[in-house]
Amino acid sequence: MYYFSMSEKYFVVKNHNFLWINKIYKVEEIREIVFEANGKNMPNCLRIITKDFRNKLYPAGTLNIKTWLNLRDTLGFNGITVRNECIAKYLS
């Protein structure tokens, strides 16, 4: 399971179980971030799509709805497009 942090210039992906896994993306290289769920047995996931159209999916089942919404607001504030496909019913 993954969790995320963000600074002014970087978006960081970390793993709860494997502490040595750190994936760092420059904010300027991110084209879009998608919140999605892949079926009933898969947790909510975050997909990062870069400007060169590479993408990576990160399952994040330990994040609650409030955290997802805060992440969406933070990403939007930093100019990153967020497409929400799994928690749309919770948005106002």
Backbone atoms as SQL, in Angstrom:
CREATE TABLE atoms (id INTEGER PRIMARY KEY, chain TEXT, resi INTEGER, resn TEXT, atom TEXT, x REAL, y REAL, z REAL);
INSERT INTO atoms VALUES
  (1, 'A', 1, 'MET', 'N', 0.820, -1.175, 0.000),
  (2, 'A', 1, 'MET', 'CA', 0.000, 0.000, 0.000),
  (3, 'A', 1, 'MET', 'C', 0.871, 1.249, 0.000),
  (4, 'A', 2, 'TYR', 'N', 0.467, 2.209, -0.773),
  (5, 'A', 2, 'TYR', 'CA', 1.245, 3.419, -0.970),
  (6, 'A', 2, 'TYR', 'C', 0.605, 4.614, -0.275),
  (7, 'A', 3, 'TYR', 'N', 1.415, 5.610, -0.020),
  (8, 'A', 3, 'TYR', 'CA', 0.929, 6.900, 0.444),
  (9, 'A', 3, 'TYR', 'C', 1.752, 7.970, -0.250),
  (10, 'A', 4, 'PHE', 'N', 1.266, 9.210, -0.188),
  (11, 'A', 4, 'PHE', 'CA', 1.801, 10.253, -1.042),
  (12, 'A', 4, 'PHE', 'C', 2.100, 11.512, -0.231),
  (13, 'A', 5, 'SER', 'N', 3.102, 12.254, -0.682),
  (14, 'A', 5, 'SER', 'CA', 3.389, 13.559, -0.110),
  (15, 'A', 5, 'SER', 'C', 3.787, 14.482, -1.255),
  (16, 'A', 6, 'MET', 'N', 3.688, 15.770, -0.972),
  (17, 'A', 6, 'MET', 'CA', 3.951, 16.715, -2.039),
  (18, 'A', 6, 'MET', 'C', 4.627, 17.956, -1.490),
  (19, 'A', 7, 'SER', 'N', 5.608, 18.428, -2.232),
  (20, 'A', 7, 'SER', 'CA', 6.226, 19.708, -1.930),
  (21, 'A', 7, 'SER', 'C', 5.916, 20.636, -3.106),
  (22, 'A', 8, 'GLU', 'N', 6.527, 21.777, -3.118),
  (23, 'A', 8, 'GLU', 'CA', 6.266, 22.735, -4.188),
  (24, 'A', 8, 'GLU', 'C', 6.728, 22.222, -5.548),
  (25, 'A', 9, 'LYS', 'N', 7.808, 21.428, -5.569),
  (26, 'A', 9, 'LYS', 'CA', 8.385, 20.978, -6.837),
  (27, 'A', 9, 'LYS', 'C', 8.277, 19.476, -7.085),
  (28, 'A', 10, 'TYR', 'N', 7.964, 18.683, -6.049),
  (29, 'A', 10, 'TYR', 'CA', 8.003, 17.232, -6.180),
  (30, 'A', 10, 'TYR', 'C', 6.760, 16.560, -5.621),
  (31, 'A', 11, 'PHE', 'N', 6.386, 15.448, -6.250),
  (32, 'A', 11, 'PHE', 'CA', 5.326, 14.571, -5.758),
  (33, 'A', 11, 'PHE', 'C', 6.001, 13.250, -5.423),
  (34, 'A', 12, 'VAL', 'N', 5.860, 12.791, -4.178),
  (35, 'A', 12, 'VAL', 'CA', 6.595, 11.626, -3.695),
  (36, 'A', 12, 'VAL', 'C', 5.622, 10.494, -3.379),
  (37, 'A', 13, 'VAL', 'N', 5.970, 9.293, -3.837),
  (38, 'A', 13, 'VAL', 'CA', 5.190, 8.094, -3.566),
  (39, 'A', 13, 'VAL', 'C', 6.035, 7.192, -2.677),
  (40, 'A', 14, 'LYS', 'N', 5.466, 6.770, -1.543),
  (41, 'A', 14, 'LYS', 'CA', 6.161, 5.880, -0.606),
  (42, 'A', 14, 'LYS', 'C', 5.289, 4.675, -0.313),
  (43, 'A', 15, 'ASN', 'N', 5.903, 3.632, 0.227),
  (44, 'A', 15, 'ASN', 'CA', 5.207, 2.393, 0.523),
  (45, 'A', 15, 'ASN', 'C', 5.286, 2.104, 2.017),
  (46, 'A', 16, 'HIS', 'N', 4.132, 1.712, 2.606),
  (47, 'A', 16, 'HIS', 'CA', 4.095, 1.387, 4.040),
  (48, 'A', 16, 'HIS', 'C', 4.913, 0.147, 4.372),
  (49, 'A', 17, 'ASN', 'N', 4.858, -0.853, 3.503),
  (50, 'A', 17, 'ASN', 'CA', 5.501, -2.134, 3.790),
  (51, 'A', 17, 'ASN', 'C', 6.968, -2.175, 3.391),
  (52, 'A', 18, 'PHE', 'N', 7.307, -1.557, 2.292),
  (53, 'A', 18, 'PHE', 'CA', 8.682, -1.562, 1.793),
  (54, 'A', 18, 'PHE', 'C', 9.220, -0.142, 1.879),
  (55, 'A', 19, 'LEU', 'N', 9.836, 0.169, 2.978),
  (56, 'A', 19, 'LEU', 'CA', 10.240, 1.536, 3.286),
  (57, 'A', 19, 'LEU', 'C', 11.283, 2.096, 2.327),
  (58, 'A', 20, 'TRP', 'N', 12.001, 1.245, 1.627),
  (59, 'A', 20, 'TRP', 'CA', 13.027, 1.701, 0.700),
  (60, 'A', 20, 'TRP', 'C', 12.441, 2.143, -0.644),
  (61, 'A', 21, 'ILE', 'N', 11.153, 1.877, -0.870),
  (62, 'A', 21, 'ILE', 'CA', 10.518, 2.300, -2.116),
  (63, 'A', 21, 'ILE', 'C', 10.115, 3.764, -2.006),
  (64, 'A', 22, 'ASN', 'N', 10.764, 4.591, -2.794),
  (65, 'A', 22, 'ASN', 'CA', 10.457, 6.016, -2.897),
  (66, 'A', 22, 'ASN', 'C', 10.505, 6.378, -4.375),
  (67, 'A', 23, 'LYS', 'N', 9.392, 6.800, -4.917),
  (68, 'A', 23, 'LYS', 'CA', 9.354, 7.254, -6.303),
  (69, 'A', 23, 'LYS', 'C', 9.067, 8.744, -6.283),
  (70, 'A', 24, 'ILE', 'N', 9.928, 9.516, -6.906),
  (71, 'A', 24, 'ILE', 'CA', 9.814, 10.967, -6.886),
  (72, 'A', 24, 'ILE', 'C', 9.546, 11.472, -8.304),
  (73, 'A', 25, 'TYR', 'N', 8.488, 12.262, -8.428),
  (74, 'A', 25, 'TYR', 'CA', 8.129, 12.873, -9.702),
  (75, 'A', 25, 'TYR', 'C', 8.266, 14.379, -9.574),
  (76, 'A', 26, 'LYS', 'N', 8.819, 15.018, -10.583),
  (77, 'A', 26, 'LYS', 'CA', 8.805, 16.475, -10.619),
  (78, 'A', 26, 'LYS', 'C', 7.390, 16.904, -11.003),
  (79, 'A', 27, 'VAL', 'N', 6.869, 17.907, -10.320),
  (80, 'A', 27, 'VAL', 'CA', 5.510, 18.387, -10.590),
  (81, 'A', 27, 'VAL', 'C', 5.378, 18.838, -12.038),
  (82, 'A', 28, 'GLU', 'N', 6.407, 19.445, -12.570),
  (83, 'A', 28, 'GLU', 'CA', 6.355, 19.939, -13.950),
  (84, 'A', 28, 'GLU', 'C', 6.293, 18.812, -14.984),
  (85, 'A', 29, 'GLU', 'N', 6.645, 17.569, -14.601),
  (86, 'A', 29, 'GLU', 'CA', 6.602, 16.436, -15.523),
  (87, 'A', 29, 'GLU', 'C', 5.270, 15.688, -15.491),
  (88, 'A', 30, 'ILE', 'N', 4.400, 16.029, -14.534),
  (89, 'A', 30, 'ILE', 'CA', 3.130, 15.316, -14.395),
  (90, 'A', 30, 'ILE', 'C', 2.077, 15.971, -15.280),
  (91, 'A', 31, 'ARG', 'N', 1.464, 15.174, -16.143),
  (92, 'A', 31, 'ARG', 'CA', 0.399, 15.661, -17.021),
  (93, 'A', 31, 'ARG', 'C', -0.946, 15.611, -16.310),
  (94, 'A', 32, 'GLU', 'N', -1.195, 14.473, -15.617),
  (95, 'A', 32, 'GLU', 'CA', -2.491, 14.262, -14.993),
  (96, 'A', 32, 'GLU', 'C', -2.362, 13.192, -13.920),
  (97, 'A', 33, 'ILE', 'N', -3.220, 13.286, -12.909),
  (98, 'A', 33, 'ILE', 'CA', -3.324, 12.244, -11.894),
  (99, 'A', 33, 'ILE', 'C', -4.763, 11.778, -11.871),
  (100, 'A', 34, 'VAL', 'N', -4.938, 10.459, -11.845),
  (101, 'A', 34, 'VAL', 'CA', -6.270, 9.868, -11.884),
  (102, 'A', 34, 'VAL', 'C', -6.505, 9.080, -10.603),
  (103, 'A', 35, 'PHE', 'N', -7.636, 9.343, -9.932),
  (104, 'A', 35, 'PHE', 'CA', -8.081, 8.514, -8.821),
  (105, 'A', 35, 'PHE', 'C', -8.987, 7.462, -9.425),
  (106, 'A', 36, 'GLU', 'N', -8.668, 6.183, -9.238),
  (107, 'A', 36, 'GLU', 'CA', -9.468, 5.131, -9.861),
  (108, 'A', 36, 'GLU', 'C', -9.538, 3.889, -8.988),
  (109, 'A', 37, 'ALA', 'N', -10.502, 3.041, -9.301),
  (110, 'A', 37, 'ALA', 'CA', -10.645, 1.735, -8.660),
  (111, 'A', 37, 'ALA', 'C', -10.745, 0.699, -9.768),
  (112, 'A', 38, 'ASN', 'N', -9.995, -0.361, -9.649),
  (113, 'A', 38, 'ASN', 'CA', -9.980, -1.408, -10.674),
  (114, 'A', 38, 'ASN', 'C', -10.732, -2.634, -10.176),
  (115, 'A', 39, 'GLY', 'N', -12.026, -2.574, -10.182),
  (116, 'A', 39, 'GLY', 'CA', -12.835, -3.713, -9.758),
  (117, 'A', 39, 'GLY', 'C', -13.184, -3.661, -8.286),
  (118, 'A', 40, 'LYS', 'N', -14.007, -4.615, -7.880),
  (119, 'A', 40, 'LYS', 'CA', -14.488, -4.640, -6.501),
  (120, 'A', 40, 'LYS', 'C', -13.409, -5.009, -5.492),
  (121, 'A', 41, 'ASN', 'N', -12.493, -5.868, -5.882),
  (122, 'A', 41, 'ASN', 'CA', -11.486, -6.366, -4.941),
  (123, 'A', 41, 'ASN', 'C', -10.222, -5.521, -4.897),
  (124, 'A', 42, 'MET', 'N', -10.183, -4.453, -5.659),
  (125, 'A', 42, 'MET', 'CA', -9.004, -3.597, -5.700),
  (126, 'A', 42, 'MET', 'C', -9.290, -2.315, -4.921),
  (127, 'A', 43, 'PRO', 'N', -8.351, -1.847, -4.118),
  (128, 'A', 43, 'PRO', 'CA', -8.579, -0.593, -3.380),
  (129, 'A', 43, 'PRO', 'C', -8.520, 0.607, -4.322),
  (130, 'A', 44, 'ASN', 'N', -8.869, 1.769, -3.794),
  (131, 'A', 44, 'ASN', 'CA', -8.706, 2.995, -4.567),
  (132, 'A', 44, 'ASN', 'C', -7.237, 3.142, -4.932),
  (133, 'A', 45, 'CYS', 'N', -7.004, 3.615, -6.142),
  (134, 'A', 45, 'CYS', 'CA', -5.640, 3.722, -6.648),
  (135, 'A', 45, 'CYS', 'C', -5.398, 5.119, -7.194),
  (136, 'A', 46, 'LEU', 'N', -4.134, 5.467, -7.288),
  (137, 'A', 46, 'LEU', 'CA', -3.724, 6.721, -7.887),
  (138, 'A', 46, 'LEU', 'C', -2.855, 6.386, -9.084),
  (139, 'A', 47, 'ARG', 'N', -3.227, 6.890, -10.243),
  (140, 'A', 47, 'ARG', 'CA', -2.435, 6.686, -11.458),
  (141, 'A', 47, 'ARG', 'C', -1.794, 8.015, -11.825),
  (142, 'A', 48, 'ILE', 'N', -0.494, 7.981, -12.030),
  (143, 'A', 48, 'ILE', 'CA', 0.244, 9.164, -12.447),
  (144, 'A', 48, 'ILE', 'C', 0.550, 9.030, -13.931),
  (145, 'A', 49, 'ILE', 'N', 0.141, 10.031, -14.700),
  (146, 'A', 49, 'ILE', 'CA', 0.426, 10.071, -16.124),
  (147, 'A', 49, 'ILE', 'C', 1.374, 11.246, -16.356),
  (148, 'A', 50, 'THR', 'N', 2.538, 10.952, -16.904),
  (149, 'A', 50, 'THR', 'CA', 3.532, 11.991, -17.125),
  (150, 'A', 50, 'THR', 'C', 3.329, 12.629, -18.497),
  (151, 'A', 51, 'LYS', 'N', 4.037, 13.697, -18.755),
  (152, 'A', 51, 'LYS', 'CA', 3.883, 14.425, -20.020),
  (153, 'A', 51, 'LYS', 'C', 4.360, 13.621, -21.219),
  (154, 'A', 52, 'ASP', 'N', 5.189, 12.607, -20.997),
  (155, 'A', 52, 'ASP', 'CA', 5.584, 11.728, -22.103),
  (156, 'A', 52, 'ASP', 'C', 4.675, 10.491, -22.173),
  (157, 'A', 53, 'PHE', 'N', 3.503, 10.566, -21.531),
  (158, 'A', 53, 'PHE', 'CA', 2.430, 9.570, -21.547),
  (159, 'A', 53, 'PHE', 'C', 2.815, 8.220, -20.941),
  (160, 'A', 54, 'ARG', 'N', 3.791, 8.205, -20.067),
  (161, 'A', 54, 'ARG', 'CA', 4.057, 7.013, -19.261),
  (162, 'A', 54, 'ARG', 'C', 3.118, 7.074, -18.068),
  (163, 'A', 55, 'ASN', 'N', 2.717, 5.918, -17.569),
  (164, 'A', 55, 'ASN', 'CA', 1.827, 5.938, -16.409),
  (165, 'A', 55, 'ASN', 'C', 2.177, 4.815, -15.459),
  (166, 'A', 56, 'LYS', 'N', 1.821, 5.030, -14.208),
  (167, 'A', 56, 'LYS', 'CA', 2.084, 4.049, -13.153),
  (168, 'A', 56, 'LYS', 'C', 0.923, 4.094, -12.177),
  (169, 'A', 57, 'LEU', 'N', 0.482, 2.918, -11.751),
  (170, 'A', 57, 'LEU', 'CA', -0.650, 2.795, -10.837),
  (171, 'A', 57, 'LEU', 'C', -0.148, 2.449, -9.442),
  (172, 'A', 58, 'TYR', 'N', -0.660, 3.177, -8.441),
  (173, 'A', 58, 'TYR', 'CA', -0.280, 2.956, -7.053),
  (174, 'A', 58, 'TYR', 'C', -1.526, 2.692, -6.222),
  (175, 'A', 59, 'PRO', 'N', -1.755, 1.444, -5.742),
  (176, 'A', 59, 'PRO', 'CA', -2.896, 1.165, -4.860),
  (177, 'A', 59, 'PRO', 'C', -2.688, 1.833, -3.503),
  (178, 'A', 60, 'ALA', 'N', -3.743, 2.453, -2.997),
  (179, 'A', 60, 'ALA', 'CA', -3.624, 3.179, -1.732),
  (180, 'A', 60, 'ALA', 'C', -4.862, 2.922, -0.883),
  (181, 'A', 61, 'GLY', 'N', -5.042, 1.690, -0.456),
  (182, 'A', 61, 'GLY', 'CA', -6.225, 1.301, 0.300),
  (183, 'A', 61, 'GLY', 'C', -6.265, 1.826, 1.720),
  (184, 'A', 62, 'THR', 'N', -5.156, 2.307, 2.237),
  (185, 'A', 62, 'THR', 'CA', -5.145, 2.788, 3.617),
  (186, 'A', 62, 'THR', 'C', -5.560, 4.254, 3.736),
  (187, 'A', 63, 'LEU', 'N', -5.732, 4.935, 2.616),
  (188, 'A', 63, 'LEU', 'CA', -6.127, 6.344, 2.664),
  (189, 'A', 63, 'LEU', 'C', -7.640, 6.461, 2.792),
  (190, 'A', 64, 'ASN', 'N', -8.085, 7.350, 3.665),
  (191, 'A', 64, 'ASN', 'CA', -9.525, 7.558, 3.814),
  (192, 'A', 64, 'ASN', 'C', -10.004, 8.640, 2.847),
  (193, 'A', 65, 'ILE', 'N', -11.314, 8.834, 2.768),
  (194, 'A', 65, 'ILE', 'CA', -11.903, 9.766, 1.808),
  (195, 'A', 65, 'ILE', 'C', -11.412, 11.194, 2.043),
  (196, 'A', 66, 'LYS', 'N', -11.304, 11.596, 3.296),
  (197, 'A', 66, 'LYS', 'CA', -10.840, 12.953, 3.611),
  (198, 'A', 66, 'LYS', 'C', -9.424, 13.179, 3.078),
  (199, 'A', 67, 'THR', 'N', -8.580, 12.176, 3.191),
  (200, 'A', 67, 'THR', 'CA', -7.211, 12.280, 2.695),
  (201, 'A', 67, 'THR', 'C', -7.195, 12.401, 1.174),
  (202, 'A', 68, 'TRP', 'N', -8.046, 11.610, 0.500),
  (203, 'A', 68, 'TRP', 'CA', -8.141, 11.701, -0.964),
  (204, 'A', 68, 'TRP', 'C', -8.579, 13.101, -1.382),
  (205, 'A', 69, 'LEU', 'N', -9.564, 13.664, -0.688),
  (206, 'A', 69, 'LEU', 'CA', -10.064, 14.990, -1.037),
  (207, 'A', 69, 'LEU', 'C', -9.028, 16.071, -0.764),
  (208, 'A', 70, 'ASN', 'N', -8.300, 15.950, 0.330),
  (209, 'A', 70, 'ASN', 'CA', -7.213, 16.897, 0.621),
  (210, 'A', 70, 'ASN', 'C', -6.112, 16.804, -0.436),
  (211, 'A', 71, 'LEU', 'N', -5.808, 15.584, -0.860),
  (212, 'A', 71, 'LEU', 'CA', -4.808, 15.383, -1.903),
  (213, 'A', 71, 'LEU', 'C', -5.273, 16.019, -3.205),
  (214, 'A', 72, 'ARG', 'N', -6.537, 15.841, -3.553),
  (215, 'A', 72, 'ARG', 'CA', -7.098, 16.444, -4.764),
  (216, 'A', 72, 'ARG', 'C', -6.956, 17.958, -4.724),
  (217, 'A', 73, 'ASP', 'N', -7.284, 18.565, -3.576),
  (218, 'A', 73, 'ASP', 'CA', -7.181, 20.015, -3.439),
  (219, 'A', 73, 'ASP', 'C', -5.732, 20.489, -3.548),
  (220, 'A', 74, 'THR', 'N', -4.830, 19.769, -2.928),
  (221, 'A', 74, 'THR', 'CA', -3.403, 20.127, -2.975),
  (222, 'A', 74, 'THR', 'C', -2.864, 20.030, -4.395),
  (223, 'A', 75, 'LEU', 'N', -3.233, 18.953, -5.092),
  (224, 'A', 75, 'LEU', 'CA', -2.775, 18.781, -6.471),
  (225, 'A', 75, 'LEU', 'C', -3.318, 19.892, -7.366),
  (226, 'A', 76, 'GLY', 'N', -4.587, 20.202, -7.216),
  (227, 'A', 76, 'GLY', 'CA', -5.190, 21.265, -8.010),
  (228, 'A', 76, 'GLY', 'C', -4.558, 22.614, -7.734),
  (229, 'A', 77, 'PHE', 'N', -4.244, 22.883, -6.476),
  (230, 'A', 77, 'PHE', 'CA', -3.599, 24.133, -6.094),
  (231, 'A', 77, 'PHE', 'C', -2.230, 24.271, -6.759),
  (232, 'A', 78, 'ASN', 'N', -1.560, 23.128, -6.970),
  (233, 'A', 78, 'ASN', 'CA', -0.240, 23.134, -7.594),
  (234, 'A', 78, 'ASN', 'C', -0.299, 22.990, -9.112),
  (235, 'A', 79, 'GLY', 'N', -1.490, 23.100, -9.690),
  (236, 'A', 79, 'GLY', 'CA', -1.621, 23.113, -11.142),
  (237, 'A', 79, 'GLY', 'C', -1.645, 21.757, -11.812),
  (238, 'A', 80, 'ILE', 'N', -1.884, 20.701, -11.056),
  (239, 'A', 80, 'ILE', 'CA', -1.941, 19.359, -11.638),
  (240, 'A', 80, 'ILE', 'C', -3.402, 18.996, -11.856),
  (241, 'A', 81, 'THR', 'N', -3.713, 18.520, -13.060),
  (242, 'A', 81, 'THR', 'CA', -5.072, 18.094, -13.384),
  (243, 'A', 81, 'THR', 'C', -5.370, 16.795, -12.657),
  (244, 'A', 82, 'VAL', 'N', -6.529, 16.734, -11.996),
  (245, 'A', 82, 'VAL', 'CA', -6.942, 15.530, -11.278),
  (246, 'A', 82, 'VAL', 'C', -8.243, 15.041, -11.884),
  (247, 'A', 83, 'ARG', 'N', -8.254, 13.782, -12.313),
  (248, 'A', 83, 'ARG', 'CA', -9.473, 13.151, -12.821),
  (249, 'A', 83, 'ARG', 'C', -9.909, 12.124, -11.792),
  (250, 'A', 84, 'ASN', 'N', -11.121, 12.285, -11.294),
  (251, 'A', 84, 'ASN', 'CA', -11.618, 11.435, -10.220),
  (252, 'A', 84, 'ASN', 'C', -12.619, 10.437, -10.794),
  (253, 'A', 85, 'GLU', 'N', -12.285, 9.155, -10.746),
  (254, 'A', 85, 'GLU', 'CA', -13.164, 8.125, -11.278),
  (255, 'A', 85, 'GLU', 'C', -13.680, 7.176, -10.211),
  (256, 'A', 86, 'CYS', 'N', -13.313, 7.376, -8.953),
  (257, 'A', 86, 'CYS', 'CA', -13.739, 6.403, -7.948),
  (258, 'A', 86, 'CYS', 'C', -14.384, 7.002, -6.706),
  (259, 'A', 87, 'ILE', 'N', -14.105, 8.246, -6.387),
  (260, 'A', 87, 'ILE', 'CA', -14.725, 8.820, -5.197),
  (261, 'A', 87, 'ILE', 'C', -15.575, 10.032, -5.544),
  (262, 'A', 88, 'ALA', 'N', -16.114, 10.045, -6.757),
  (263, 'A', 88, 'ALA', 'CA', -16.898, 11.186, -7.241),
  (264, 'A', 88, 'ALA', 'C', -18.140, 11.430, -6.392),
  (265, 'A', 89, 'LYS', 'N', -18.721, 10.386, -5.826),
  (266, 'A', 89, 'LYS', 'CA', -19.933, 10.570, -5.050),
  (267, 'A', 89, 'LYS', 'C', -19.695, 11.340, -3.755),
  (268, 'A', 90, 'TYR', 'N', -18.439, 11.439, -3.332),
  (269, 'A', 90, 'TYR', 'CA', -18.106, 12.154, -2.099),
  (270, 'A', 90, 'TYR', 'C', -17.771, 13.621, -2.343),
  (271, 'A', 91, 'LEU', 'N', -17.668, 14.010, -3.617),
  (272, 'A', 91, 'LEU', 'CA', -17.308, 15.384, -3.918),
  (273, 'A', 91, 'LEU', 'C', -18.512, 16.286, -3.931),
  (274, 'A', 92, 'SER', 'N', -18.322, 17.523, -3.481),
  (275, 'A', 92, 'SER', 'CA', -19.419, 18.478, -3.508),
  (276, 'A', 92, 'SER', 'C', -19.256, 19.410, -4.679);
